[in-house]
């Protein structure tokens, strides 16, 4: 959030030692699926994805790969839940499948190039 906030205020995030440290830390803690140790965090993954888009380069590429690995293989497929994501993240109640799916989908959507990036 700090990276996104600094950018929103018009600060050059690449000129700040603190932001550089934050970006390195974020890049080292890429998305990973392990519900037993609370590593599933849809909010972190969404906002981290938005921050990594600002960073770009190899950090963003590795983040995208981690996110794809963490999410795409864990979509639910049966009992009317096709395409949803399980509510196993740090913030969801066990019955909050809609919430989990919204946050996971936002994270996946954020890694897609914008129209201006595809031109």
Biopython code that builds the backbone (N, CA, C, O; Angstrom):
import numpy as np
from Bio.PDB.StructureBuilder import StructureBuilder

atoms = [
    (1, "UNK", "N", (0.828, -1.187, 0.000)),
    (1, "UNK", "CA", (0.000, 0.000, 0.000)),
    (1, "UNK", "C", (0.872, 1.250, 0.000)),
    (1, "UNK", "O", (0.522, 2.247, -0.631)),
    (2, "UNK", "N", (1.998, 1.208, 0.698)),
    (2, "UNK", "CA", (2.878, 2.380, 0.744)),
    (2, "UNK", "C", (3.389, 2.715, -0.648)),
    (2, "UNK", "O", (3.445, 3.887, -1.021)),
    (3, "UNK", "N", (3.760, 1.707, -1.416)),
    (3, "UNK", "CA", (4.255, 1.932, -2.777)),
    (3, "UNK", "C", (3.167, 2.589, -3.614)),
    (3, "UNK", "O", (3.431, 3.563, -4.319)),
    (4, "UNK", "N", (1.953, 2.068, -3.544)),
    (4, "UNK", "CA", (0.837, 2.630, -4.309)),
    (4, "UNK", "C", (0.501, 4.046, -3.835)),
    (4, "UNK", "O", (0.200, 4.918, -4.650)),
    (5, "UNK", "N", (0.553, 4.271, -2.534)),
    (5, "UNK", "CA", (0.248, 5.593, -1.985)),
    (5, "UNK", "C", (1.280, 6.625, -2.417)),
    (5, "UNK", "O", (0.920, 7.732, -2.818)),
    (6, "UNK", "N", (2.553, 6.273, -2.338)),
    (6, "UNK", "CA", (3.595, 7.201, -2.777)),
    (6, "UNK", "C", (3.423, 7.537, -4.249)),
    (6, "UNK", "O", (3.552, 8.696, -4.644)),
    (7, "UNK", "N", (3.132, 6.533, -5.058)),
    (7, "UNK", "CA", (2.931, 6.770, -6.484)),
    (7, "UNK", "C", (1.721, 7.668, -6.720)),
    (7, "UNK", "O", (1.772, 8.573, -7.553)),
    (8, "UNK", "N", (0.637, 7.423, -5.994)),
    (8, "UNK", "CA", (-0.582, 8.232, -6.149)),
    (8, "UNK", "C", (-0.355, 9.691, -5.773)),
    (8, "UNK", "O", (-1.025, 10.586, -6.288)),
    (9, "UNK", "N", (0.601, 9.923, -4.865)),
    (9, "UNK", "CA", (0.920, 11.300, -4.462)),
    (9, "UNK", "C", (1.907, 11.962, -5.422)),
    (9, "UNK", "O", (2.315, 13.105, -5.214)),
    (10, "UNK", "N", (2.286, 11.238, -6.472)),
    (10, "UNK", "CA", (3.183, 11.807, -7.466)),
    (10, "UNK", "C", (4.655, 11.659, -7.130)),
    (10, "UNK", "O", (5.506, 12.248, -7.797)),
    (11, "UNK", "N", (4.964, 10.879, -6.105)),
    (11, "UNK", "CA", (6.361, 10.665, -5.726)),
    (11, "UNK", "C", (7.001, 9.657, -6.678)),
    (11, "UNK", "O", (6.340, 8.734, -7.155)),
    (12, "UNK", "N", (8.277, 9.840, -6.946)),
    (12, "UNK", "CA", (9.021, 8.882, -7.754)),
    (12, "UNK", "C", (9.479, 7.753, -6.839)),
    (12, "UNK", "O", (10.406, 7.925, -6.047)),
    (13, "UNK", "N", (8.831, 6.608, -6.949)),
    (13, "UNK", "CA", (9.118, 5.513, -6.035)),
    (13, "UNK", "C", (10.517, 4.948, -6.237)),
    (13, "UNK", "O", (11.051, 4.298, -5.338)),
    (14, "UNK", "N", (11.117, 5.179, -7.392)),
    (14, "UNK", "CA", (12.463, 4.654, -7.638)),
    (14, "UNK", "C", (13.541, 5.523, -7.005)),
    (14, "UNK", "O", (14.698, 5.111, -6.930)),
    (15, "UNK", "N", (13.180, 6.722, -6.547)),
    (15, "UNK", "CA", (14.146, 7.638, -5.937)),
    (15, "UNK", "C", (14.212, 7.526, -4.422)),
    (15, "UNK", "O", (15.052, 8.169, -3.792)),
    (16, "UNK", "N", (13.348, 6.729, -3.834)),
    (16, "UNK", "CA", (13.278, 6.610, -2.378)),
    (16, "UNK", "C", (13.938, 5.306, -1.921)),
    (16, "UNK", "O", (13.583, 4.225, -2.393)),
    (17, "UNK", "N", (14.892, 5.415, -1.006)),
    (17, "UNK", "CA", (15.551, 4.221, -0.481)),
    (17, "UNK", "C", (14.541, 3.316, 0.224)),
    (17, "UNK", "O", (14.626, 2.092, 0.133)),
    (18, "UNK", "N", (13.584, 3.928, 0.928)),
    (18, "UNK", "CA", (12.578, 3.143, 1.634)),
    (18, "UNK", "C", (11.674, 2.392, 0.657)),
    (18, "UNK", "O", (11.329, 1.234, 0.889)),
    (19, "UNK", "N", (11.295, 3.051, -0.428)),
    (19, "UNK", "CA", (10.430, 2.403, -1.414)),
    (19, "UNK", "C", (11.193, 1.295, -2.139)),
    (19, "UNK", "O", (10.627, 0.243, -2.435)),
    (20, "UNK", "N", (12.461, 1.524, -2.421)),
    (20, "UNK", "CA", (13.279, 0.491, -3.062)),
    (20, "UNK", "C", (13.366, -0.735, -2.164)),
    (20, "UNK", "O", (13.255, -1.864, -2.642)),
    (21, "UNK", "N", (13.562, -0.522, -0.879)),
    (21, "UNK", "CA", (13.591, -1.621, 0.078)),
    (21, "UNK", "C", (12.236, -2.327, 0.118)),
    (21, "UNK", "O", (12.170, -3.556, 0.142)),
    (22, "UNK", "N", (11.163, -1.543, 0.125)),
    (22, "UNK", "CA", (9.813, -2.113, 0.124)),
    (22, "UNK", "C", (9.537, -2.940, -1.124)),
    (22, "UNK", "O", (8.932, -4.010, -1.045)),
    (23, "UNK", "N", (9.983, -2.440, -2.284)),
    (23, "UNK", "CA", (9.780, -3.176, -3.529)),
    (23, "UNK", "C", (10.563, -4.487, -3.518)),
    (23, "UNK", "O", (10.078, -5.510, -3.999)),
    (24, "UNK", "N", (11.771, -4.450, -2.969)),
    (24, "UNK", "CA", (12.578, -5.671, -2.883)),
    (24, "UNK", "C", (11.921, -6.686, -1.953)),
    (24, "UNK", "O", (11.892, -7.880, -2.252)),
    (25, "UNK", "N", (11.399, -6.215, -0.835)),
    (25, "UNK", "CA", (10.716, -7.096, 0.107)),
    (25, "UNK", "C", (9.468, -7.709, -0.530)),
    (25, "UNK", "O", (9.226, -8.910, -0.410)),
    (26, "UNK", "N", (8.687, -6.879, -1.201)),
    (26, "UNK", "CA", (7.485, -7.354, -1.880)),
    (26, "UNK", "C", (7.851, -8.401, -2.930)),
    (26, "UNK", "O", (7.200, -9.441, -3.029)),
    (27, "UNK", "N", (8.887, -8.125, -3.708)),
    (27, "UNK", "CA", (9.308, -9.060, -4.752)),
    (27, "UNK", "C", (9.781, -10.388, -4.169)),
    (27, "UNK", "O", (9.656, -11.430, -4.813)),
    (28, "UNK", "N", (10.321, -10.354, -2.963)),
    (28, "UNK", "CA", (10.812, -11.591, -2.349)),
    (28, "UNK", "C", (9.690, -12.407, -1.704)),
    (28, "UNK", "O", (9.892, -13.572, -1.361)),
    (29, "UNK", "N", (8.524, -11.812, -1.541)),
    (29, "UNK", "CA", (7.389, -12.505, -0.909)),
    (29, "UNK", "C", (6.246, -12.620, -1.911)),
    (29, "UNK", "O", (5.151, -12.093, -1.716)),
    (30, "UNK", "N", (6.552, -13.336, -2.996)),
    (30, "UNK", "CA", (5.570, -13.524, -4.065)),
    (30, "UNK", "C", (4.427, -14.434, -3.605)),
    (30, "UNK", "O", (4.565, -15.175, -2.631)),
    (31, "UNK", "N", (3.308, -14.369, -4.312)),
    (31, "UNK", "CA", (2.171, -15.220, -3.956)),
    (31, "UNK", "C", (2.554, -16.704, -3.930)),
    (31, "UNK", "O", (3.260, -17.198, -4.809)),
    (32, "UNK", "N", (2.077, -17.384, -2.918)),
    (32, "UNK", "CA", (2.281, -18.830, -2.784)),
    (32, "UNK", "C", (1.039, -19.415, -2.114)),
    (32, "UNK", "O", (0.475, -18.812, -1.201)),
    (33, "UNK", "N", (0.629, -20.570, -2.565)),
    (33, "UNK", "CA", (-0.584, -21.195, -2.039)),
    (33, "UNK", "C", (-0.221, -22.187, -0.945)),
    (33, "UNK", "O", (0.312, -23.261, -1.223)),
    (34, "UNK", "N", (-0.508, -21.829, 0.283)),
    (34, "UNK", "CA", (-0.314, -22.720, 1.415)),
    (34, "UNK", "C", (-1.255, -22.271, 2.534)),
    (34, "UNK", "O", (-0.842, -21.543, 3.437)),
    (35, "UNK", "N", (-2.516, -22.701, 2.476)),
    (35, "UNK", "CA", (-3.491, -22.255, 3.476)),
    (35, "UNK", "C", (-3.107, -22.590, 4.915)),
    (35, "UNK", "O", (-3.547, -21.904, 5.837)),
    (36, "UNK", "N", (-2.310, -23.612, 5.124)),
    (36, "UNK", "CA", (-1.984, -24.008, 6.489)),
    (36, "UNK", "C", (-1.059, -23.014, 7.193)),
    (36, "UNK", "O", (-1.016, -22.986, 8.423)),
    (37, "UNK", "N", (-0.319, -22.198, 6.439)),
    (37, "UNK", "CA", (0.541, -21.202, 7.097)),
    (37, "UNK", "C", (0.094, -19.766, 6.798)),
    (37, "UNK", "O", (0.873, -18.826, 6.951)),
    (38, "UNK", "N", (-1.134, -19.608, 6.381)),
    (38, "UNK", "CA", (-1.733, -18.293, 6.095)),
    (38, "UNK", "C", (-1.027, -17.526, 4.987)),
    (38, "UNK", "O", (-1.061, -16.295, 4.977)),
    (39, "UNK", "N", (-0.387, -18.226, 4.050)),
    (39, "UNK", "CA", (0.256, -17.517, 2.943)),
    (39, "UNK", "C", (-0.753, -17.075, 1.888)),
    (39, "UNK", "O", (-0.426, -16.237, 1.048)),
    (40, "UNK", "N", (-1.952, -17.610, 1.910)),
    (40, "UNK", "CA", (-2.985, -17.188, 0.963)),
    (40, "UNK", "C", (-3.587, -15.891, 1.489)),
    (40, "UNK", "O", (-4.218, -15.869, 2.545)),
    (41, "UNK", "N", (-3.385, -14.819, 0.741)),
    (41, "UNK", "CA", (-3.878, -13.506, 1.158)),
    (41, "UNK", "C", (-4.289, -12.732, -0.092)),
    (41, "UNK", "O", (-3.469, -12.065, -0.723)),
    (42, "UNK", "N", (-5.563, -12.832, -0.434)),
    (42, "UNK", "CA", (-6.049, -12.227, -1.672)),
    (42, "UNK", "C", (-5.856, -10.711, -1.699)),
    (42, "UNK", "O", (-5.566, -10.146, -2.753)),
    (43, "UNK", "N", (-6.013, -10.050, -0.558)),
    (43, "UNK", "CA", (-5.787, -8.600, -0.518)),
    (43, "UNK", "C", (-4.330, -8.289, -0.845)),
    (43, "UNK", "O", (-4.059, -7.446, -1.699)),
    (44, "UNK", "N", (-3.414, -8.940, -0.195)),
    (44, "UNK", "CA", (-1.982, -8.738, -0.437)),
    (44, "UNK", "C", (-1.656, -9.005, -1.899)),
    (44, "UNK", "O", (-0.907, -8.255, -2.524)),
    (45, "UNK", "N", (-2.221, -10.076, -2.437)),
    (45, "UNK", "CA", (-1.931, -10.411, -3.827)),
    (45, "UNK", "C", (-2.458, -9.351, -4.783)),
    (45, "UNK", "O", (-1.787, -9.020, -5.761)),
    (46, "UNK", "N", (-3.646, -8.811, -4.523)),
    (46, "UNK", "CA", (-4.191, -7.774, -5.396)),
    (46, "UNK", "C", (-3.354, -6.492, -5.326)),
    (46, "UNK", "O", (-2.906, -5.983, -6.354)),
    (47, "UNK", "N", (-3.146, -5.976, -4.117)),
    (47, "UNK", "CA", (-2.403, -4.730, -3.995)),
    (47, "UNK", "C", (-0.934, -4.913, -4.357)),
    (47, "UNK", "O", (-0.307, -3.996, -4.886)),
    (48, "UNK", "N", (-0.387, -6.079, -4.078)),
    (48, "UNK", "CA", (0.974, -6.374, -4.498)),
    (48, "UNK", "C", (1.105, -6.394, -6.006)),
    (48, "UNK", "O", (2.106, -5.936, -6.555)),
    (49, "UNK", "N", (0.096, -6.923, -6.674)),
    (49, "UNK", "CA", (0.098, -6.945, -8.140)),
    (49, "UNK", "C", (0.069, -5.526, -8.701)),
    (49, "UNK", "O", (0.793, -5.209, -9.644)),
    (50, "UNK", "N", (-0.771, -4.680, -8.118)),
    (50, "UNK", "CA", (-0.827, -3.283, -8.563)),
    (50, "UNK", "C", (0.520, -2.594, -8.356)),
    (50, "UNK", "O", (0.962, -1.831, -9.215)),
    (51, "UNK", "N", (1.175, -2.854, -7.226)),
    (51, "UNK", "CA", (2.486, -2.255, -6.951)),
    (51, "UNK", "C", (3.543, -2.798, -7.909)),
    (51, "UNK", "O", (4.384, -2.045, -8.400)),
    (52, "UNK", "N", (3.500, -4.088, -8.171)),
    (52, "UNK", "CA", (4.490, -4.687, -9.073)),
    (52, "UNK", "C", (4.356, -4.150, -10.495)),
    (52, "UNK", "O", (5.342, -4.090, -11.230)),
    (53, "UNK", "N", (3.146, -3.759, -10.888)),
    (53, "UNK", "CA", (2.982, -3.139, -12.212)),
    (53, "UNK", "C", (3.787, -1.845, -12.287)),
    (53, "UNK", "O", (4.303, -1.502, -13.351)),
    (54, "UNK", "N", (3.900, -1.130, -11.184)),
    (54, "UNK", "CA", (4.688, 0.097, -11.153)),
    (54, "UNK", "C", (6.179, -0.204, -11.214)),
    (54, "UNK", "O", (6.949, 0.554, -11.803)),
    (55, "UNK", "N", (6.578, -1.307, -10.607)),
    (55, "UNK", "CA", (7.983, -1.696, -10.543)),
    (55, "UNK", "C", (8.457, -2.201, -11.901)),
    (55, "UNK", "O", (9.495, -1.779, -12.411)),
    (56, "UNK", "N", (7.671, -3.118, -12.480)),
    (56, "UNK", "CA", (8.005, -3.660, -13.787)),
    (56, "UNK", "C", (9.195, -4.612, -13.766)),
    (56, "UNK", "O", (9.651, -5.046, -12.708)),
    (57, "UNK", "N", (9.679, -4.920, -14.945)),
    (57, "UNK", "CA", (10.872, -5.732, -15.099)),
    (57, "UNK", "C", (10.743, -7.151, -14.572)),
    (57, "UNK", "O", (9.658, -7.730, -14.535)),
    (58, "UNK", "N", (11.875, -7.686, -14.168)),
    (58, "UNK", "CA", (11.938, -9.079, -13.721)),
    (58, "UNK", "C", (11.142, -9.291, -12.439)),
    (58, "UNK", "O", (10.578, -10.367, -12.242)),
    (59, "UNK", "N", (11.082, -8.283, -11.558)),
    (59, "UNK", "CA", (10.282, -8.415, -10.333)),
    (59, "UNK", "C", (8.818, -8.647, -10.677)),
    (59, "UNK", "O", (8.175, -9.537, -10.122)),
    (60, "UNK", "N", (8.296, -7.837, -11.599)),
    (60, "UNK", "CA", (6.897, -7.990, -11.990)),
    (60, "UNK", "C", (6.667, -9.341, -12.662)),
    (60, "UNK", "O", (5.660, -10.000, -12.405)),
    (61, "UNK", "N", (7.584, -9.750, -13.510)),
    (61, "UNK", "CA", (7.446, -11.029, -14.218)),
    (61, "UNK", "C", (7.371, -12.184, -13.217)),
    (61, "UNK", "O", (6.510, -13.056, -13.341)),
    (62, "UNK", "N", (8.256, -12.195, -12.238)),
    (62, "UNK", "CA", (8.257, -13.277, -11.252)),
    (62, "UNK", "C", (7.003, -13.231, -10.384)),
    (62, "UNK", "O", (6.465, -14.272, -10.006)),
    (63, "UNK", "N", (6.541, -12.020, -10.069)),
    (63, "UNK", "CA", (5.302, -11.873, -9.287)),
    (63, "UNK", "C", (4.128, -12.466, -10.065)),
    (63, "UNK", "O", (3.329, -13.224, -9.517)),
    (64, "UNK", "N", (4.033, -12.111, -11.360)),
    (64, "UNK", "CA", (2.951, -12.632, -12.197)),
    (64, "UNK", "C", (2.972, -14.154, -12.243)),
    (64, "UNK", "O", (1.929, -14.802, -12.150)),
    (65, "UNK", "N", (4.165, -14.718, -12.389)),
    (65, "UNK", "CA", (4.290, -16.172, -12.435)),
    (65, "UNK", "C", (3.829, -16.803, -11.124)),
    (65, "UNK", "O", (3.111, -17.803, -11.130)),
    (66, "UNK", "N", (4.242, -16.221, -10.008)),
    (66, "UNK", "CA", (3.818, -16.730, -8.707)),
    (66, "UNK", "C", (2.318, -16.639, -8.517)),
    (66, "UNK", "O", (1.694, -17.562, -7.993)),
    (67, "UNK", "N", (1.739, -15.526, -8.946)),
    (67, "UNK", "CA", (0.293, -15.344, -8.822)),
    (67, "UNK", "C", (-0.455, -16.364, -9.672)),
    (67, "UNK", "O", (-1.421, -16.973, -9.213)),
    (68, "UNK", "N", (-0.007, -16.548, -10.907)),
    (68, "UNK", "CA", (-0.656, -17.520, -11.791)),
    (68, "UNK", "C", (-0.577, -18.925, -11.199)),
    (68, "UNK", "O", (-1.561, -19.665, -11.220)),
    (69, "UNK", "N", (0.591, -19.291, -10.672)),
    (69, "UNK", "CA", (0.735, -20.611, -10.054)),
    (69, "UNK", "C", (-0.170, -20.752, -8.835)),
    (69, "UNK", "O", (-0.785, -21.799, -8.629)),
    (70, "UNK", "N", (-0.246, -19.717, -8.045)),
    (70, "UNK", "CA", (-1.033, -19.780, -6.812)),
    (70, "UNK", "C", (-2.526, -19.858, -7.088)),
    (70, "UNK", "O", (-3.244, -20.578, -6.395)),
    (71, "UNK", "N", (-2.999, -19.135, -8.079)),
    (71, "UNK", "CA", (-4.445, -19.030, -8.265)),
    (71, "UNK", "C", (-5.043, -19.975, -9.302)),
    (71, "UNK", "O", (-6.051, -20.624, -9.023)),
    (72, "UNK", "N", (-4.462, -20.068, -10.464)),
    (72, "UNK", "CA", (-5.158, -20.768, -11.544)),
    (72, "UNK", "C", (-5.420, -22.241, -11.257)),
    (72, "UNK", "O", (-6.421, -22.784, -11.725)),
    (73, "UNK", "N", (-4.559, -22.891, -10.511)),
    (73, "UNK", "CA", (-4.780, -24.310, -10.231)),
    (73, "UNK", "C", (-5.716, -24.543, -9.049)),
    (73, "UNK", "O", (-6.095, -25.681, -8.770)),
    (74, "UNK", "N", (-6.090, -23.469, -8.353)),
    (74, "UNK", "CA", (-6.936, -23.636, -7.171)),
    (74, "UNK", "C", (-8.365, -23.136, -7.358)),
    (74, "UNK", "O", (-9.116, -23.018, -6.391)),
    (75, "UNK", "N", (-8.738, -22.845, -8.600)),
    (75, "UNK", "CA", (-10.129, -22.480, -8.829)),
    (75, "UNK", "C", (-10.999, -23.696, -8.567)),
    (75, "UNK", "O", (-10.621, -24.830, -8.862)),
    (76, "UNK", "N", (-12.162, -23.437, -8.012)),
    (76, "UNK", "CA", (-13.103, -24.519, -7.722)),
    (76, "UNK", "C", (-13.816, -24.916, -9.001)),
    (76, "UNK", "O", (-13.976, -24.098, -9.907)),
    (77, "UNK", "N", (-14.243, -26.167, -9.081)),
    (77, "UNK", "CA", (-14.817, -26.622, -10.331)),
    (77, "UNK", "C", (-16.142, -27.330, -10.243)),
    (77, "UNK", "O", (-16.692, -27.693, -11.283)),
    (78, "UNK", "N", (-16.676, -27.543, -9.094)),
    (78, "UNK", "CA", (-17.917, -28.315, -9.039)),
    (78, "UNK", "C", (-18.957, -27.715, -8.131)),
    (78, "UNK", "O", (-18.742, -26.680, -7.500)),
    (79, "UNK", "N", (-20.079, -28.380, -8.079)),
    (79, "UNK", "CA", (-21.183, -28.026, -7.193)),
    (79, "UNK", "C", (-21.604, -26.564, -7.295)),
    (79, "UNK", "O", (-21.834, -25.909, -6.278)),
    (80, "UNK", "N", (-21.703, -26.053, -8.515)),
    (80, "UNK", "CA", (-22.137, -24.675, -8.724)),
    (80, "UNK", "C", (-21.091, -23.639, -8.399)),
    (80, "UNK", "O", (-21.390, -22.445, -8.393)),
    (81, "UNK", "N", (-19.879, -24.059, -8.129)),
    (81, "UNK", "CA", (-18.816, -23.125, -7.769)),
    (81, "UNK", "C", (-17.776, -22.976, -8.876)),
    (81, "UNK", "O", (-16.702, -22.423, -8.638)),
    (82, "UNK", "N", (-18.074, -23.455, -10.072)),
    (82, "UNK", "CA", (-17.110, -23.443, -11.167)),
    (82, "UNK", "C", (-16.539, -22.033, -11.372)),
    (82, "UNK", "O", (-17.281, -21.076, -11.595)),
    (83, "UNK", "N", (-15.228, -21.926, -11.294)),
    (83, "UNK", "CA", (-14.557, -20.642, -11.496)),
    (83, "UNK", "C", (-14.349, -19.838, -10.231)),
    (83, "UNK", "O", (-13.662, -18.817, -10.266)),
    (84, "UNK", "N", (-14.919, -20.260, -9.116)),
    (84, "UNK", "CA", (-14.732, -19.525, -7.862)),
    (84, "UNK", "C", (-13.414, -19.916, -7.221)),
    (84, "UNK", "O", (-12.721, -20.833, -7.664)),
    (85, "UNK", "N", (-13.095, -19.186, -6.162)),
    (85, "UNK", "CA", (-11.894, -19.475, -5.388)),
    (85, "UNK", "C", (-12.308, -19.770, -3.948)),
    (85, "UNK", "O", (-13.244, -19.161, -3.428)),
    (86, "UNK", "N", (-11.615, -20.696, -3.312)),
    (86, "UNK", "CA", (-11.982, -21.045, -1.940)),
    (86, "UNK", "C", (-11.656, -19.921, -0.958)),
    (86, "UNK", "O", (-10.680, -19.190, -1.128)),
    (87, "UNK", "N", (-12.469, -19.803, 0.042)),
    (87, "UNK", "CA", (-12.277, -18.780, 1.078)),
    (87, "UNK", "C", (-11.317, -19.315, 2.136)),
    (87, "UNK", "O", (-11.715, -19.624, 3.259)),
    (88, "UNK", "N", (-10.064, -19.416, 1.761)),
    (88, "UNK", "CA", (-9.045, -19.944, 2.673)),
    (88, "UNK", "C", (-7.982, -18.898, 2.991)),
    (88, "UNK", "O", (-6.962, -19.212, 3.605)),
    (89, "UNK", "N", (-8.220, -17.666, 2.577)),
    (89, "UNK", "CA", (-7.205, -16.641, 2.806)),
    (89, "UNK", "C", (-7.264, -16.125, 4.236)),
    (89, "UNK", "O", (-8.134, -16.502, 5.020)),
    (90, "UNK", "N", (-6.340, -15.275, 4.545)),
    (90, "UNK", "CA", (-6.182, -14.777, 5.913)),
    (90, "UNK", "C", (-7.374, -13.961, 6.406)),
    (90, "UNK", "O", (-7.539, -13.797, 7.615)),
    (91, "UNK", "N", (-8.203, -13.450, 5.508)),
    (91, "UNK", "CA", (-9.245, -12.510, 5.903)),
    (91, "UNK", "C", (-10.662, -13.025, 5.691)),
    (91, "UNK", "O", (-11.610, -12.386, 6.147)),
    (92, "UNK", "N", (-10.839, -14.143, 5.023)),
    (92, "UNK", "CA", (-12.183, -14.625, 4.692)),
    (92, "UNK", "C", (-12.727, -15.599, 5.716)),
    (92, "UNK", "O", (-12.006, -16.438, 6.257)),
    (93, "UNK", "N", (-14.006, -15.465, 5.963)),
    (93, "UNK", "CA", (-14.735, -16.480, 6.709)),
    (93, "UNK", "C", (-14.837, -17.698, 5.789)),
    (93, "UNK", "O", (-14.817, -17.549, 4.567)),
    (94, "UNK", "N", (-14.942, -18.865, 6.345)),
    (94, "UNK", "CA", (-14.953, -20.087, 5.536)),
    (94, "UNK", "C", (-16.096, -20.141, 4.535)),
    (94, "UNK", "O", (-16.035, -20.912, 3.578)),
    (95, "UNK", "N", (-17.132, -19.342, 4.735)),
    (95, "UNK", "CA", (-18.265, -19.332, 3.809)),
    (95, "UNK", "C", (-18.253, -18.120, 2.877)),
    (95, "UNK", "O", (-19.252, -17.844, 2.213)),
    (96, "UNK", "N", (-17.160, -17.412, 2.822)),
    (96, "UNK", "CA", (-17.077, -16.174, 2.041)),
    (96, "UNK", "C", (-16.487, -16.409, 0.652)),
    (96, "UNK", "O", (-15.574, -15.700, 0.229)),
    (97, "UNK", "N", (-17.010, -17.399, -0.045)),
    (97, "UNK", "CA", (-16.490, -17.739, -1.367)),
    (97, "UNK", "C", (-16.626, -16.582, -2.343)),
    (97, "UNK", "O", (-15.736, -16.368, -3.166)),
    (98, "UNK", "N", (-17.714, -15.833, -2.273)),
    (98, "UNK", "CA", (-17.893, -14.701, -3.189)),
    (98, "UNK", "C", (-16.800, -13.656, -2.955)),
    (98, "UNK", "O", (-16.195, -13.160, -3.905)),
    (99, "UNK", "N", (-16.554, -13.333, -1.707)),
    (99, "UNK", "CA", (-15.513, -12.364, -1.371)),
    (99, "UNK", "C", (-14.144, -12.850, -1.867)),
    (99, "UNK", "O", (-13.405, -12.090, -2.492)),
    (100, "UNK", "N", (-13.814, -14.100, -1.592)),
    (100, "UNK", "CA", (-12.532, -14.658, -2.019)),
    (100, "UNK", "C", (-12.410, -14.612, -3.537)),
    (100, "UNK", "O", (-11.352, -14.280, -4.071)),
    (101, "UNK", "N", (-13.494, -14.945, -4.226)),
    (101, "UNK", "CA", (-13.473, -14.961, -5.683)),
    (101, "UNK", "C", (-13.293, -13.559, -6.247)),
    (101, "UNK", "O", (-12.554, -13.373, -7.215)),
    (102, "UNK", "N", (-13.950, -12.580, -5.663)),
    (102, "UNK", "CA", (-13.797, -11.191, -6.119)),
    (102, "UNK", "C", (-12.345, -10.741, -5.977)),
    (102, "UNK", "O", (-11.775, -10.200, -6.924)),
    (103, "UNK", "N", (-11.742, -10.954, -4.819)),
    (103, "UNK", "CA", (-10.373, -10.493, -4.595)),
    (103, "UNK", "C", (-9.369, -11.245, -5.471)),
    (103, "UNK", "O", (-8.443, -10.640, -6.011)),
    (104, "UNK", "N", (-9.546, -12.549, -5.612)),
    (104, "UNK", "CA", (-8.645, -13.334, -6.461)),
    (104, "UNK", "C", (-8.776, -12.910, -7.920)),
    (104, "UNK", "O", (-7.779, -12.807, -8.635)),
    (105, "UNK", "N", (-10.004, -12.666, -8.356)),
    (105, "UNK", "CA", (-10.229, -12.238, -9.737)),
    (105, "UNK", "C", (-9.641, -10.855, -9.984)),
    (105, "UNK", "O", (-9.057, -10.614, -11.040)),
    (106, "UNK", "N", (-9.787, -9.945, -9.024)),
    (106, "UNK", "CA", (-9.164, -8.619, -9.163)),
    (106, "UNK", "C", (-7.648, -8.732, -9.298)),
    (106, "UNK", "O", (-7.040, -8.019, -10.096)),
    (107, "UNK", "N", (-7.040, -9.622, -8.525)),
    (107, "UNK", "CA", (-5.591, -9.822, -8.619)),
    (107, "UNK", "C", (-5.213, -10.347, -9.995)),
    (107, "UNK", "O", (-4.255, -9.868, -10.601)),
    (108, "UNK", "N", (-5.956, -11.328, -10.492)),
    (108, "UNK", "CA", (-5.671, -11.863, -11.820)),
    (108, "UNK", "C", (-5.900, -10.824, -12.904)),
    (108, "UNK", "O", (-5.139, -10.745, -13.869)),
    (109, "UNK", "N", (-6.947, -10.029, -12.743)),
    (109, "UNK", "CA", (-7.238, -8.983, -13.717)),
    (109, "UNK", "C", (-6.139, -7.930, -13.718)),
    (109, "UNK", "O", (-5.808, -7.387, -14.772)),
    (110, "UNK", "N", (-5.579, -7.637, -12.571)),
    (110, "UNK", "CA", (-4.550, -6.598, -12.458)),
    (110, "UNK", "C", (-3.283, -6.980, -13.212)),
    (110, "UNK", "O", (-2.537, -6.090, -13.622)),
    (111, "UNK", "N", (-3.010, -8.266, -13.411)),
    (111, "UNK", "CA", (-1.802, -8.648, -14.138)),
    (111, "UNK", "C", (-1.971, -8.556, -15.644)),
    (111, "UNK", "O", (-0.998, -8.674, -16.389)),
    (112, "UNK", "N", (-3.194, -8.346, -16.093)),
    (112, "UNK", "CA", (-3.424, -8.209, -17.521)),
    (112, "UNK", "C", (-2.967, -6.832, -17.996)),
    (112, "UNK", "O", (-3.172, -5.839, -17.298)),
    (113, "UNK", "N", (-2.353, -6.763, -19.173)),
    (113, "UNK", "CA", (-1.926, -5.452, -19.675)),
    (113, "UNK", "C", (-3.125, -4.551, -19.940)),
    (113, "UNK", "O", (-4.177, -5.019, -20.373)),
    (114, "UNK", "N", (-2.962, -3.256, -19.678)),
    (114, "UNK", "CA", (-4.018, -2.299, -19.977)),
    (114, "UNK", "C", (-4.008, -2.006, -21.466)),
    (114, "UNK", "O", (-3.072, -2.388, -22.169)),
    (115, "UNK", "N", (-5.049, -1.326, -21.956)),
    (115, "UNK", "CA", (-5.114, -0.991, -23.378)),
    (115, "UNK", "C", (-3.901, -0.188, -23.825)),
    (115, "UNK", "O", (-3.392, -0.393, -24.927)),
    (116, "UNK", "N", (-3.432, 0.735, -22.968)),
    (116, "UNK", "CA", (-2.292, 1.560, -23.349)),
    (116, "UNK", "C", (-0.999, 0.743, -23.411)),
    (116, "UNK", "O", (-0.072, 1.108, -24.134)),
    (117, "UNK", "N", (-0.928, -0.376, -22.648)),
    (117, "UNK", "CA", (0.268, -1.207, -22.667)),
    (117, "UNK", "C", (0.299, -2.127, -23.879)),
    (117, "UNK", "O", (1.364, -2.622, -24.247)),
    (118, "UNK", "N", (-0.847, -2.365, -24.504)),
    (118, "UNK", "CA", (-0.905, -3.283, -25.649)),
    (118, "UNK", "C", (-0.755, -2.559, -26.971)),
    (118, "UNK", "O", (-0.681, -3.210, -28.013)),
    (119, "UNK", "N", (-0.709, -1.265, -26.966)),
    (119, "UNK", "CA", (-0.593, -0.500, -28.223)),
    (119, "UNK", "C", (0.824, -0.321, -28.640)),
    (119, "UNK", "O", (1.091, 0.297, -29.670)),
]
sb = StructureBuilder()
sb.init_structure("model")
sb.init_model(0)
sb.init_chain("A")
sb.init_seg("    ")
for serial, (resi, resn, name, xyz) in enumerate(atoms, 1):
    if name == "N":
        sb.init_residue(resn, " ", resi, " ")
    sb.init_atom(name, np.array(xyz, "f"), 0.0, 1.0, " ", f" {name:<3s}", serial, name[0])
structure = sb.get_structure()
